[in-house]
Amino acid sequence: MRVVVNLDRCEGNAFCVNIAPEVFELSYDEYAVVITDPVPVEQETLVEQAIAACPRAALSRED
């Protein structure tokens, strides 16, 4: 599984970072960045939660 951040939608709310800190971090300009690609199997559930929790729908899953 891979996850993609749409930087045009991301507002840096950090919901993804709070939910899955081993997969996401905020860049210096406060946009979400994927730091683990592909997503480890044991992190997939957390990433799905982060995708669902993103208030701007800036995250998407690619299989």
N, CA, C and O atoms as CSV, one atom per row, in Angstrom:
chain,resi,resn,atom,element,x,y,z
A,1,MET,N,N,0.846,-1.188,0.000
A,1,MET,CA,C,0.000,0.000,0.000
A,1,MET,C,C,0.884,1.241,0.000
A,1,MET,O,O,1.923,1.299,0.658
A,2,ARG,N,N,0.433,2.223,-0.758
A,2,ARG,CA,C,1.082,3.536,-0.765
A,2,ARG,C,C,0.029,4.583,-0.413
A,2,ARG,O,O,-1.164,4.393,-0.648
A,3,VAL,N,N,0.488,5.668,0.143
A,3,VAL,CA,C,-0.420,6.768,0.445
A,3,VAL,C,C,0.162,8.031,-0.191
A,3,VAL,O,O,1.374,8.246,-0.191
A,4,VAL,N,N,-0.730,8.851,-0.728
A,4,VAL,CA,C,-0.334,10.064,-1.430
A,4,VAL,C,C,-0.958,11.268,-0.736
A,4,VAL,O,O,-2.116,11.228,-0.320
A,5,VAL,N,N,-0.182,12.333,-0.618
A,5,VAL,CA,C,-0.666,13.587,-0.050
A,5,VAL,C,C,-0.896,14.576,-1.184
A,5,VAL,O,O,0.016,14.863,-1.960
A,6,ASN,N,N,-2.108,15.092,-1.279
A,6,ASN,CA,C,-2.424,16.139,-2.241
A,6,ASN,C,C,-2.081,17.477,-1.574
A,6,ASN,O,O,-2.828,17.963,-0.725
A,7,LEU,N,N,-0.960,18.056,-1.960
A,7,LEU,CA,C,-0.482,19.284,-1.320
A,7,LEU,C,C,-1.369,20.487,-1.605
A,7,LEU,O,O,-1.319,21.479,-0.878
A,8,ASP,N,N,-2.184,20.408,-2.658
A,8,ASP,CA,C,-3.124,21.496,-2.933
A,8,ASP,C,C,-4.259,21.517,-1.909
A,8,ASP,O,O,-4.884,22.554,-1.685
A,9,ARG,N,N,-4.517,20.368,-1.293
A,9,ARG,CA,C,-5.597,20.274,-0.303
A,9,ARG,C,C,-5.079,20.330,1.137
A,9,ARG,O,O,-5.796,20.772,2.035
A,10,CYS,N,N,-3.855,19.890,1.359
A,10,CYS,CA,C,-3.317,19.786,2.719
A,10,CYS,C,C,-3.196,21.161,3.379
A,10,CYS,O,O,-2.702,22.115,2.778
A,11,GLU,N,N,-3.659,21.236,4.627
A,11,GLU,CA,C,-3.552,22.463,5.413
A,11,GLU,C,C,-2.611,22.299,6.595
A,11,GLU,O,O,-2.461,23.224,7.394
A,12,GLY,N,N,-1.978,21.147,6.722
A,12,GLY,CA,C,-1.049,20.927,7.827
A,12,GLY,C,C,-1.731,20.774,9.168
A,12,GLY,O,O,-1.164,21.148,10.195
A,13,ASN,N,N,-2.943,20.230,9.180
A,13,ASN,CA,C,-3.659,20.036,10.440
A,13,ASN,C,C,-3.039,18.948,11.317
A,13,ASN,O,O,-3.303,18.893,12.518
A,14,ALA,N,N,-2.231,18.098,10.733
A,14,ALA,CA,C,-1.444,17.063,11.430
A,14,ALA,C,C,-2.263,15.932,12.039
A,14,ALA,O,O,-1.765,15.215,12.907
A,15,PHE,N,N,-3.497,15.758,11.609
A,15,PHE,CA,C,-4.263,14.602,12.074
A,15,PHE,C,C,-3.520,13.323,11.704
A,15,PHE,O,O,-3.435,12.395,12.508
A,16,CYS,N,N,-2.985,13.276,10.489
A,16,CYS,CA,C,-2.269,12.079,10.029
A,16,CYS,C,C,-1.033,11.819,10.874
A,16,CYS,O,O,-0.739,10.671,11.206
A,17,VAL,N,N,-0.315,12.864,11.222
A,17,VAL,CA,C,0.889,12.721,12.042
A,17,VAL,C,C,0.525,12.202,13.428
A,17,VAL,O,O,1.227,11.355,13.980
A,18,ASN,N,N,-0.552,12.700,13.982
A,18,ASN,CA,C,-0.981,12.249,15.310
A,18,ASN,C,C,-1.445,10.800,15.298
A,18,ASN,O,O,-1.249,10.078,16.276
A,19,ILE,N,N,-2.052,10.374,14.215
A,19,ILE,CA,C,-2.578,9.011,14.127
A,19,ILE,C,C,-1.498,8.015,13.734
A,19,ILE,O,O,-1.433,6.920,14.294
A,20,ALA,N,N,-0.647,8.380,12.778
A,20,ALA,CA,C,0.363,7.446,12.254
A,20,ALA,C,C,1.732,8.135,12.145
A,20,ALA,O,O,2.209,8.391,11.039
A,21,PRO,N,N,2.356,8.433,13.279
A,21,PRO,CA,C,3.626,9.176,13.249
A,21,PRO,C,C,4.793,8.415,12.621
A,21,PRO,O,O,5.812,9.019,12.286
A,22,GLU,N,N,4.658,7.116,12.459
A,22,GLU,CA,C,5.719,6.354,11.801
A,22,GLU,C,C,5.618,6.431,10.279
A,22,GLU,O,O,6.516,5.987,9.564
A,23,VAL,N,N,4.514,6.999,9.796
A,23,VAL,CA,C,4.296,7.097,8.348
A,23,VAL,C,C,4.298,8.550,7.868
A,23,VAL,O,O,4.717,8.827,6.744
A,24,PHE,N,N,3.839,9.471,8.704
A,24,PHE,CA,C,3.714,10.879,8.304
A,24,PHE,C,C,4.509,11.791,9.223
A,24,PHE,O,O,4.722,11.494,10.399
A,25,GLU,N,N,4.942,12.912,8.652
A,25,GLU,CA,C,5.473,14.018,9.441
A,25,GLU,C,C,5.118,15.304,8.719
A,25,GLU,O,O,4.687,15.271,7.567
A,26,LEU,N,N,5.294,16.429,9.380
A,26,LEU,CA,C,5.057,17.713,8.731
A,26,LEU,C,C,6.379,18.255,8.216
A,26,LEU,O,O,7.402,18.177,8.896
A,27,SER,N,N,6.351,18.802,7.013
A,27,SER,CA,C,7.540,19.410,6.430
A,27,SER,C,C,7.792,20.764,7.091
A,27,SER,O,O,6.994,21.223,7.909
A,28,TYR,N,N,8.894,21.388,6.733
A,28,TYR,CA,C,9.227,22.698,7.302
A,28,TYR,C,C,8.156,23.738,7.004
A,28,TYR,O,O,7.977,24.684,7.770
A,29,ASP,N,N,7.440,23.565,5.886
A,29,ASP,CA,C,6.363,24.496,5.557
A,29,ASP,C,C,4.990,23.979,5.986
A,29,ASP,O,O,3.954,24.480,5.547
A,30,GLU,N,N,5.009,22.968,6.851
A,30,GLU,CA,C,3.829,22.429,7.537
A,30,GLU,C,C,2.824,21.741,6.628
A,30,GLU,O,O,1.614,21.885,6.802
A,31,TYR,N,N,3.330,20.995,5.662
A,31,TYR,CA,C,2.502,20.107,4.856
A,31,TYR,C,C,2.833,18.677,5.244
A,31,TYR,O,O,3.965,18.370,5.617
A,32,ALA,N,N,1.844,17.813,5.155
A,32,ALA,CA,C,2.081,16.402,5.464
A,32,ALA,C,C,3.019,15.788,4.428
A,32,ALA,O,O,2.935,16.069,3.232
A,33,VAL,N,N,3.914,14.941,4.931
A,33,VAL,CA,C,4.873,14.245,4.086
A,33,VAL,C,C,4.844,12.776,4.480
A,33,VAL,O,O,4.820,12.448,5.666
A,34,VAL,N,N,4.845,11.900,3.494
A,34,VAL,CA,C,4.922,10.460,3.745
A,34,VAL,C,C,6.391,10.112,3.931
A,34,VAL,O,O,7.209,10.362,3.045
A,35,ILE,N,N,6.729,9.535,5.083
A,35,ILE,CA,C,8.125,9.207,5.368
A,35,ILE,C,C,8.405,7.712,5.286
A,35,ILE,O,O,9.560,7.296,5.383
A,36,THR,N,N,7.374,6.906,5.109
A,36,THR,CA,C,7.522,5.461,4.982
A,36,THR,C,C,6.731,5.003,3.763
A,36,THR,O,O,5.501,4.968,3.774
A,37,ASP,N,N,7.469,4.654,2.709
A,37,ASP,CA,C,6.811,4.274,1.463
A,37,ASP,C,C,7.518,3.064,0.875
A,37,ASP,O,O,8.715,3.135,0.599
A,38,PRO,N,N,6.827,1.976,0.680
A,38,PRO,CA,C,5.402,1.760,0.923
A,38,PRO,C,C,5.104,1.637,2.415
A,38,PRO,O,O,6.005,1.460,3.235
A,39,VAL,N,N,3.832,1.735,2.740
A,39,VAL,CA,C,3.383,1.642,4.125
A,39,VAL,C,C,3.552,0.200,4.613
A,39,VAL,O,O,3.092,-0.734,3.955
A,40,PRO,N,N,4.206,0.015,5.761
A,40,PRO,CA,C,4.319,-1.340,6.315
A,40,PRO,C,C,2.936,-1.913,6.646
A,40,PRO,O,O,2.033,-1.181,7.052
A,41,VAL,N,N,2.787,-3.196,6.470
A,41,VAL,CA,C,1.503,-3.865,6.705
A,41,VAL,C,C,0.959,-3.542,8.089
A,41,VAL,O,O,-0.243,-3.323,8.243
A,42,GLU,N,N,1.821,-3.511,9.091
A,42,GLU,CA,C,1.355,-3.268,10.456
A,42,GLU,C,C,0.890,-1.824,10.686
A,42,GLU,O,O,0.299,-1.527,11.725
A,43,GLN,N,N,1.151,-0.928,9.732
A,43,GLN,CA,C,0.715,0.468,9.844
A,43,GLN,C,C,-0.510,0.776,8.987
A,43,GLN,O,O,-1.051,1.879,9.064
A,44,GLU,N,N,-0.954,-0.177,8.177
A,44,GLU,CA,C,-2.045,0.086,7.235
A,44,GLU,C,C,-3.338,0.511,7.906
A,44,GLU,O,O,-4.023,1.403,7.405
A,45,THR,N,N,-3.686,-0.100,9.013
A,45,THR,CA,C,-4.923,0.279,9.714
A,45,THR,C,C,-4.848,1.721,10.194
A,45,THR,O,O,-5.822,2.464,10.072
A,46,LEU,N,N,-3.709,2.123,10.735
A,46,LEU,CA,C,-3.546,3.504,11.190
A,46,LEU,C,C,-3.593,4.477,10.020
A,46,LEU,O,O,-4.163,5.562,10.138
A,47,VAL,N,N,-3.004,4.100,8.899
A,47,VAL,CA,C,-3.032,4.973,7.724
A,47,VAL,C,C,-4.463,5.124,7.207
A,47,VAL,O,O,-4.867,6.218,6.812
A,48,GLU,N,N,-5.220,4.047,7.208
A,48,GLU,CA,C,-6.635,4.135,6.812
A,48,GLU,C,C,-7.385,5.098,7.735
A,48,GLU,O,O,-8.221,5.875,7.273
A,49,GLN,N,N,-7.093,5.050,9.020
A,49,GLN,CA,C,-7.720,5.971,9.970
A,49,GLN,C,C,-7.302,7.410,9.672
A,49,GLN,O,O,-8.123,8.324,9.744
A,50,ALA,N,N,-6.032,7.610,9.340
A,50,ALA,CA,C,-5.542,8.948,9.013
A,50,ALA,C,C,-6.215,9.485,7.750
A,50,ALA,O,O,-6.584,10.657,7.690
A,51,ILE,N,N,-6.371,8.631,6.750
A,51,ILE,CA,C,-7.059,9.039,5.515
A,51,ILE,C,C,-8.486,9.482,5.837
A,51,ILE,O,O,-8.940,10.519,5.353
A,52,ALA,N,N,-9.178,8.714,6.638
A,52,ALA,CA,C,-10.565,9.033,6.998
A,52,ALA,C,C,-10.662,10.290,7.858
A,52,ALA,O,O,-11.652,11.017,7.782
A,53,ALA,N,N,-9.650,10.549,8.670
A,53,ALA,CA,C,-9.693,11.675,9.605
A,53,ALA,C,C,-9.256,13.002,8.991
A,53,ALA,O,O,-9.497,14.059,9.574
A,54,CYS,N,N,-8.622,12.961,7.834
A,54,CYS,CA,C,-8.118,14.199,7.237
A,54,CYS,C,C,-9.282,15.145,6.917
A,54,CYS,O,O,-10.155,14.804,6.118
A,55,PRO,N,N,-9.297,16.328,7.535
A,55,PRO,CA,C,-10.435,17.231,7.341
A,55,PRO,C,C,-10.515,17.829,5.934
A,55,PRO,O,O,-11.563,18.340,5.542
A,56,ARG,N,N,-9.429,17.770,5.178
A,56,ARG,CA,C,-9.418,18.324,3.825
A,56,ARG,C,C,-9.375,17.238,2.752
A,56,ARG,O,O,-9.247,17.540,1.565
A,57,ALA,N,N,-9.483,15.978,3.166
A,57,ALA,CA,C,-9.420,14.845,2.232
A,57,ALA,C,C,-8.181,14.935,1.341
A,57,ALA,O,O,-8.251,14.717,0.132
A,58,ALA,N,N,-7.050,15.258,1.962
A,58,ALA,CA,C,-5.790,15.428,1.234
A,58,ALA,C,C,-5.017,14.120,1.069
A,58,ALA,O,O,-4.004,14.091,0.370
A,59,LEU,N,N,-5.471,13.058,1.690
A,59,LEU,CA,C,-4.759,11.784,1.634
A,59,LEU,C,C,-5.547,10.786,0.804
A,59,LEU,O,O,-6.776,10.734,0.869
A,60,SER,N,N,-4.825,9.996,0.023
A,60,SER,CA,C,-5.470,8.935,-0.734
A,60,SER,C,C,-4.580,7.705,-0.752
A,60,SER,O,O,-3.358,7.787,-0.625
A,61,ARG,N,N,-5.224,6.580,-0.913
A,61,ARG,CA,C,-4.535,5.291,-0.915
A,61,ARG,C,C,-4.314,4.825,-2.342
A,61,ARG,O,O,-5.189,4.964,-3.196
A,62,GLU,N,N,-3.137,4.271,-2.592
A,62,GLU,CA,C,-2.845,3.614,-3.855
A,62,GLU,C,C,-2.379,2.207,-3.535
A,62,GLU,O,O,-1.513,2.013,-2.682
A,63,ASP,N,N,-2.949,1.230,-4.213
A,63,ASP,CA,C,-2.544,-0.153,-3.968
A,63,ASP,C,C,-1.492,-0.597,-4.957
A,63,ASP,O,O,-1.033,-1.738,-4.900
